[in-house]
Amino acid sequence: KTLRELPKYSQHVTCPTRDSNILDHCYTTLRNAYHSVPRAALGLSDHCLVHLIPTYRQKLKSAKPVVKTVRRWTNETERVLQACFEWTDWSVFEAAANDLDELTETVTSYISFCEDICIPSRTYLTYNNDKPWFTKKLKQLRQAKEDAYRNGGRVLYNQARNTLNKEIRAAKKNYAKRLEDQFSSNDSVSVWKGLKAITNYKTPSPSTEVNQRLAEELNEFYCRFESPHTHSDHLFSQPLTPPVTPLSPPPTLQISEDEVCQVFRKNKRRKAPGPDGVTPACLKTCADQLAPIFSQIFNRSLELCEVPSCFKRSTIIPIPKKPKITGLNDYRPVALTSVVMKSFEKLVLAYLKNISGPLLDPLQFAYRANRSVDDAVNMGLHFILQHLDKTGNYERILFVDFSSAFNTIIPTLLHSKLAQLSVPSSICQWISSFLTDRQQLVRLGKFTSHSRTTSTGAPQGCVLSPLLFSLYTSDCTSKDTSVMLLTFADDTTLIGLINDGDESAYRQEVKELAVWCSHNNLELNKLKTEEMTVDFRRNHPALPPLNIIDSTWDNHIDLIVKKAQQRLYFLRQLRKFNLPNELLKQFYSVIIESVLCTSITVWFSPATKTDLRRLQRIVRTAERITGTTLPTLQDLYSSRVSKRASKIILDPLHPAHFLFELLPSGRRFRARTTKTARHRKSFFPQAVYLMNS
């Protein structure tokens, strides 16, 4: 009866207090806040005492202190390291090396050694509850206040407490001033780091038990696609299309010192080094000194069609995909590879894009200039809504997801597909060398697995991997005009535009897609592969399917509102520091506005007025907190639609370019013909309307 009367309260006494009965009750609104332990009875009482122990533990006690070692990069130490490489005679390394592998291994080891000698490091201890503004002086004052409390001196304690509070206010003010100075000097990295420290903003990570066995199992799991299919006889299990004849032969890839120097300078200092130990900060600082030797190594690698083995080593860092881990597939394998090799890949990537870019399927929206996931969604909605404008039409949509797509690439099969795209034979062989005989190990916390060698797949984290997968799947296209195949990396959507109930073309394309997957070593993710039918006809089939009657964006907007309201808390925390309004506005733009504007070109116009008012209420709340005027959602939507439409108009290769047709006057675009409100409120009709106005 008590629980029915107090539905929102939780009972914390769970242990028997007399025999097997629970006589005592203690209720709070916090579930599992206390752990009950029975104690000896008090005097002649007929039931025992209950000790309620809080389950909450302080951050300082719940997590061990972290020992960090960082390098202290100063102007003086950078000059010392630059001088060290300037006086290095690289010809000695070339003369002593027997092959490219030995030369590369020696050079990278020498660079790492020089960095250890010239750049001092500092080791310090950080606690979970440390604040950046809580200085050493404040720690001493806090200790003095605690000593005064223990001694029992009232006057001395009040004096120590007042002094500590005064210094805390001054320290917060000084820290806010330092953030303001960093903001004025465009030091966005330090500003963002300070803002996250103030608000305690952390990305939630699932707590899982890690051990050596799990690291070994993950390494074996990531190599599960290693099979006999990697042999060349698999190439002939399907007919090969003749190679595309280019208008002119592609130029030979030759890398200059200036290109190497330029790509080295673009490295970010705070990125982690790869297995070879060469840090991005070293490449960025000493780009002029290291460009000559690495340009020779890169050109020799291209000439021999061979990638040095030290560049093919990778450390796999498993990143959880879900808040709750249920299996090995819930970890995403992100490869930590050589920073030098990543710079090398960027140079090869630009070359491959120039050759293969015009030959790729225009409905592949990933990893291409002037393409985005919003373009893919808007293009799919355009095909669907335009087809539904005609009476009696409906669609069948198949959402396909591949399991560990990047890990399934077969190098020999990719070699043949690159040759069909007129990629030079030497580059094809170099890419095959890049993907074969790769050594990898898994690092999970403090545990590291044994090294394994794999010749299947492209590591997630390599610069070339996304483009190589796009080229690997470039021959997966629809042959029927009534079936549209849209792809974004490994996410594939098959849209069947059904007329008069004839689904034969759609079913045939689905069969061919399944056959293509089996021939290309791609495994369907059954949990994420789903089919949906969009049908507004009144005459339903004899066997009605599972219907989703609500076709609005309410659920999606509910998630946006919930996430944005949670992040308003961090904005209020910053306000307590009396930070300048410009800093608060920047934090709002990065943390809250980015959530509100995610895919806004897709859902804003079809959304209901009630949902839009809920979203605008968040903007008004942020305006009161920041004390500034913020752009409305309508302004953000209009500007983003106009900007996106302008880029599509200027790109004749974009699949939606034909939807923006100029009138004979040359000043306005032809309005899209629509028969339903859902089509009229979609992206392309709205974009034409905004461009004309």
N, C-alpha and C positions, 0 to 999 in steps of 0.2 A: 504493500500500500504506500509505503514511504517513497519508493522509487517511482511509483506512478504520480505521486504528488510533486516530486522533484525530478522531472524528466531530464533536466540539463545538469544535474549534480551527479557526482561519482562518489561511491562509498569506498573508503580507503582501508577500513579494518577488514582484513581478509582472513585473519588467523582466529581459531577458536579461543574464546575467553573464559568459558566455563564448560568443562567436559568437551563435547563436540559442537556446542552452540556458540553463536556470535551474539553477545549481549550489547556490545558497545558499537556505536555508529559515529562516523565522522565523515561529513560531506563537504566537498568543495566543487567549484566549477572546472577544476583542472583534472583531466583524466590521467591516472597513473602518476600523480604528483608525489605520492608517499608510498613507502614500503613498510608494512606493519610487521613488528616482531613482538612476540609475547614475552613478558617479564614476570618476576615473582609477584605474588599478591601482596597488597599493602595491608599489614596488620592481620586482622581476622576476616578480611573480605573474602567472599565466596567466589570471586572471579579475579583473574590475573590482570596486571597492568598491561598496557599496550604502548609500545614505543614506535612512534611514526618517524621514519627516517626519510628525509627528502631524497628523491631520486635525482634531482638536479645536481650537477657538479660544476664547479667554477671552470671557466675556460682554462685557467692557469693549471688546474689539476687534471682536467680531462685530456689534455694534449701535452706531449713532451716538448720541451724546448728544442728548437731547430738550430743546428749548427750550420752556418753558411760561410763559404769561402768565396770572396770576390776579388777580382783584379782591380787595382787602383790605376786607372788610365789618367795620366796628367800630361800636360804639354811637354814636360821634361822627359818623362818615360817614353812618350811617343817619338821624340827626336832621337833618343838613344836607340830605339828599335829600328827606326828608319836608317840611321847611320850603320847599324849592324848589317842590314841587308844591302846597303849601298856598297859596302866594302867586301861583300861576299863575291867570290869568283865562281860563278855558276858553271863555268866550263869544266871545273874540276869534277863536279857531280856528273856531267855528261860523259866525261872521259872514263870515269870509274864504273859507270853503270853498264851492265851487259845487255839489258833490254829495257823496254818502256816501263814495265812493272817495277823494276829495281830503281830506275831513275825517279819515278813518281813517289815511291815509298820513301826514298832517301830525302827528297826535297821536302815533302810534307813533315817528316820527322824532324828535320833540321829547323823548319819554321816553328814548329811547336816547341822545340828545345830553346830556341832564341827568345820566344815569347815568355817562357818560364823564367829565363835568366834576367831579362830586361824589365819585365813588368812585375812589380811586387804585388803580393796578394795579402789580404787581411781576412782573418777568421773571427767571426763574432757570433754571439748567442742571441737568438730572438725568442721571445715568449709569445704565447697566443694572444695575450691581452695587451701587448705593447701598442702605444700610440705614438705617432711621429712627433707630436708636440710635447710629449712628456719627457723632458730632458733629465740629465744626470742631477742637476741642481734640484729639480722637483722631487726626485727620488730621495735625496738627502732630507729635504724638508718634510716629506711624508714620514720618513723614519723618525725624525725629531718629534713629530706630532704623536706618533705611536708610543715613543719613549715617555713623553709627557703624560700621556693617558695612563700608562702603567705606573708611573710614580705617584699619581693621585693628586698632583698639583693643579688646582682648578685654574688659577690665573695663568700659569705657565702653559697649560693646555690650550686655553682660549687664544693666547698670543700666538702659539705655533699654528693653530688652526686658521686664524685670520691671515697670517703670513703666507701659508700654503695656498689659500683661496685667492689671495691677491696675485701671487706668482702664477697660478694656473690661468687666471684671466689674461695676464700679460703674455704668457707663453702662447695661448691660443691666438691672441691678437697678432703676435709676431709671426706665427705660422701662417695666418691668413694673409699677412702682408707679403710673406715670401711667395705664397701661391700667386698673389696678384702680380708680383714682379715677374715670375716665371710665365704667367699668362701674357704679360706685356712684351716679353722677349720671345714669344712664340715657342716656348719650350713645352709643347703639348704633352710630351711623355711624362715629365715631372709633375705637371699640373694634374693629369689624370690619375697618376699614382697617389698623389696627395688626397684627391677627392675620394678615391676608393678607401683610403685609410681612415678618413674622417667618418664616412658613412658606414664603414664596415661592410661594404658591398663586395660580396664574394659569389662566385659561380657555384651553385650547389653541386656537390659530387657525392655519388652513392658510397656508402661505407661498406666495403666488402673485405673479407679475410683473404689476404694475399700470402702465398707461400711458394716455395721452390717448385712444388708439384704443379701448381696452377700455371706458372711461367712455362714449364716444359710442355704442358698440355696445350697452351695457347700457341706455342711455336709449332707444334705438330699440326694443330688445327689450321693455321695459316698456310701450311704447306700441303693441305689435303688435295689440292687440284693437281699436284705433281703426278703425272700419269704417262703411260706409253704414247699418248696422243701427241706428245711433243716431238715425235719423230716425223720425218718429212713425208712418210707414206700417207699420213693423214691428210695431206694437202689435196689428194686426188679423190677424196670421198665425195666431193661436190664439184660440178663444172666451174671452171674459172672463166670469168669474162675477159675479153681481150683488153690489153692495156690501153689507156687513154693516150691519144697522140697529142702532145702539147704543140702549141703554135710555134714555139722556139725552145731549143734544148735548155734545161735549167743550168744556171751558172754553177761553177765549182765552189764549194764552201772553203774559203780561206780566211782565217781569223788573224786580225792584226793586233799589235800591242795596244793601240788606242782603244779598240773594242774591249779587250780584256780589262784594261785600266778603268774604262767607263763602267763596266758591269760590276767590277770589284767595289767601286765607290758607292754603288747603290745598295750594298749590303747594310742590314740593320744591326747595330752593335749588340743589342740585347738578345738576339737570336742564339739558340744553343748550338754549340759546335757538333760536328759529326764524329764518327768513330776515329778519324785520323787526327783529331785534336786541334785542327786549325780553326781558329775562331773568326767570326765575321768582323769583329773589331780589328783584328790584325790585317785582314784583307782590305778593309776600308781605309785604315791608317796608312798602310804601306802599299797601296795600289801601284804607284809609280815604280817602286823598287821590285815588286813581284811580277809585274806584267810581262817582262821579257822572258823569264824562264817558263812561266805557265803558257804563254802564247806558243812557245816551241813545243811544249808537251801536248797542248791541244791539237796543233797542226799535225804533229807526228801521230797522234792517236787517230785522227781522221785519215791520214795517209795509209796507216797500217790496218784501218778498219777494226780497231781493237781498243777497248776501254780498259784502262789499268785496273787491276783487281782491287786495289785499295779504294778506288772510287766506287766500287760495286758493293762494298760492305754497308750494312744498315743495321741500326738498332730499332726494333719495333717497340713503340710505346703504346700499349692498349688504352684507348680512351673509351669510357663507358658511354653507351648510346642512350640508356634509359636510367631513370632514378633507382629502379630496382633490378638488379642483375639476376637473371634466371638461367643463363647458359653462356657458353663460349661465344656464341654469335652476337651477344650483347656488347661485345668489346669491338671498337673500330681500330684496326691496325694502322697506326700512323708511323711512317718510317722516318727515322732520324738519319740522314745521309750526309755525306761530305759537303761542306759549304763550297769548296772549290768546284766540285762536280755540279752543284746546282748552278753556279755561274756559267759553267761550260754548257749545261743544258739550255740555259736561257739563250745563248748564242745559236745553238742548233734549233731551238724552238722558233726563233724568228725566221730562220731559213726555211724550215718545214712549212710554216704558215704561208709564206709567199708562194710556195710550190703547190700545196694541196688545198689552200683556202677556197679558191673558186670552184674546186671539184667536189667539195663536200655537199651533202644534202642540205638545201636551204632550210628545211624544217628541223635541223639540229641546232638547238639554241644555246648549248653549253660551250664555254671556253672559246667564245668567238667575240670579236670586237662588235660593239653596238648590238649585243644580244643579251637578254636577261630572262629570268624565270617568269617575270610578268609578261614579257612578249609571248612566251610559250602558252601561258594561260589565256591571254587575250586572243591569241590566234585560234586556239582550240574553241573558245567560246564563240568566236566569229563564225567558224565553220558550223557549229551546232545551232546557234540562234538563227543564222541565215537559212539553214536547211529547214528549221521548224516553222519559218514564216509561211511555208507552203502547206496547204491542207492535206492531211493524210500521211505526212512524213513523220518519221521518228528515228532515233539513233540508238545504236548499241556501242558502248564505249568500254574498251578493255584496258585497264591500268596494269602494266607489266613492270615488275621489279626483279632485277637479277641479284642473285646471292653472291656477295663478294666479287663484284663484276671485274674490278681491276686485277684481281688475283687469278683470273681465268684466261688471260691473254696467252695464246700459244705463239712463241716467237717465229717459228717457221711459217705459220699461217699468216701472221702479220707481215712477214717479209714479202710474201706473194702479193698481198693486198697493196702494200706500198709500191711494189713494182707496177701494179696495174694503174696506180695514180701517178706514174711517171716520176717517182722519186729515184734519184740516181742509185745505181747498184752499190756504190761504195757507202752511201748513207744507209741503205737497207742493211748491209752487213754490219755497219757500226752499231745500228740499233739492235740487231740480233745479238751482238756481243754485249751490249748494255743490259739486255734482259736475261742472258744465260749465265749460269755459274755464279749466281749472286749468293753471298754469304750473309745470313741474317741470324740475329738472336733477339730474344724478348727480354725487356727490362721492366719488371713489375715491382715498383717500390725499390727495396734494397735487394731484391732477388733477381738474378740473371740466369737465363737458360743457356744450354749448350748451343753452339753454333750449328746451323744447318745450311746446306747448299740447295738452292732451288733454281730451276730454269723455266718456270711458268709464272706468268703474271708480271705486272708493273707495280712497284711499291707505291702505296698512297703516301704522298709527301714529296715525291719527285716532281720536278717541273714538267718533264715530258709526259708523265703518265696520263693526264687528262686528254691531251691531244692524241696520243697513241691509241687510247680507247675509242675516241671519236673516229679515227681512221680505221680502226679494227672493225667498227660497226657501220662503216659508211655504205656498205653494200646491202644493208637491211633497209629497204625502201618498199613502198606500196606500188603495185603495178596497175591497180584499178583506180580510176578517178573518183569513184564513189567511196573509197576508203582512204582516210588521211592518217599518216603515221608521223606523230610528233615525238621528238626525243629531246631530253635534257640530260646529258651524260648517260647514266645507266637507267634512268627512268623513262619508260616508253609508254606512249598512249596511242591506241589504235581506235580511230573513230569511224564507225560504219554509218554512212548516210543512207538510210533505208528508204526506198521508194516502192510504193504499192506492195509492201510486205515481202519483197524479194531480198533475202539475206544471203544468197549464194555467194556473192562477191566477198562479203565480210567474212563468212565462214571459211572460204578458200584462203583469204589472207591470214587468218588465224592459224590454219594448218601449215601454211608456208612459213610463218613466223616460228612455230614450234620446231619444224624441220631445220630451219636456219640455226636455231639455238643449239640443237643437238650436234650439228656439223661444226659449230664454232666454240664448243666446250663451255657454253653458257648455261648456267643452272637457274631455273626460275625459283624465286622466293615465293612459296605457296601462301605464306601468311600475308604478304603484301600485294599479291596479284589478285585483282578483283574486277568484276564486270558490272556495269551499270547501264540500265535502259532509260532513256529520256523519251517519254511518250505522253503527249497531251491529247491524244485521241479519246473520244468518249466511248468507243466500242473496244472494250478490253478483250484480251485473248481468253480462250476457254479455261486455261489454267493460269490464274492471275499470279503474278510474281509478288515478291515482297516490295511493297510500295513505300517510298519516302514522300509523303504528301507535302511536307514543308520544303519549299525550294528557295527560302530566303537565306540571308546572310546572318541571321540572328545569333546562331551558335558561335560563328566565327567572331562576331563583334563582342559577344560575351567574354570570350577569351582575351581579346584585346583590352577591354575595359578592366578586367581583373588584373592583368599584368601591369597596366599603366597605373592603376590605383596602388598597387604594391610598391611601385617605384616612386610614387609621390612621397613616401616615407623618407627615402634617402634625400630628396630635395628639401624636406623640412629639417632634416638633421644638418644639412649644410647651412640653412638659414640661421641656425643657432650660433654659428661661427662668425656671423656678421661679415660674410664674404661679399665682395662687390657684385652688383646685379649682373654684370656681364659674365662673370664666372658662373653664376646660378643659371643664367640663360643658356650658356654653353652646355652645362650639365643636363639641362632639360632637353636640348636639341639632340644630344647624343643618346641619352638613356630613355627618355619618355617619348619624344617626338618620333624617334626612329621606330618605336613600337606602333604608334598610332598610324604611321605612314607606310607600314609594311604592306606591299601590294595594294596600295590605296587606289591605283588606277583601275583595279579589277572590281572592287566591292563598293566604292563610295557612291557612285551614281545609282546602282540598284538598291542601296540600303534604304530602310524606312526612315521617316523623319524622327521617330522616337529614338531609334538607334543613333542617329546623327546628333541628336540633342544630348544623349548620354556621353558621347565622345567629346562634344564641345564643352560639356561641363568640366571635364578633366582639364581642358586647356584653360578655362577660366580660373580653376583652382590653382593651376601652375602660375598664372598671371599674378594672383594675389600673393603667392609665396615669393616669387622672384621680384615683384614690384616693377615689372616691365610689360610692355605690350607685345604679345606673341601673335604670330600669324594664325588665322582661323583655318579650320580643316578645309573649308571651301577654297580658300586661297592656295593652300598647299596642293589640293587636288588639281586645281586649274593650272598651276605652274608646272606640276609634274607631267600632266597630260600634254601640255603645250611643248614642254621640253622633249618629251619622249617622241611626240609626233614629228617635231622638227628633225630629230636625228633619223627617224625612219624615212622621211622625205628626202634627206640628203644621201641616203644609202640605197642605190638602185639594186643591190644584191639582197636586200632584206625581203623576206617572203611577204610582208605586208605593204611593200612599197606601192603596189598597183592599186591599193585601196584609196590612195590620195591622188586623185586625178584632177588636174587643173582644168578649169573652164577656158573657153577660147579667149576670154579677157586676160588670162594669165595672172589674175589677182585673187581669185577665189577658187576653192575646191568644190568638186561636184558632191552634193550631199548624198549620203548613203540611203538607199531605198529600204525602208523598214515597214513592217505591217503590224508588229506587236510592240508593246511597251518594253518588254524584257530585251528585245533586240535594240530598240532605240536608246536604251540606257546603258548599253555595253560600250566598250572603250572606243572602237573606231568611229561609230556615228557621233559620239560625244567629242572625240578629237577633231573631227572635221568641223563640227559646229564651233568649237572654241577657236580653231585656226581661222575660220571665216569671220569671227566676231572680234 
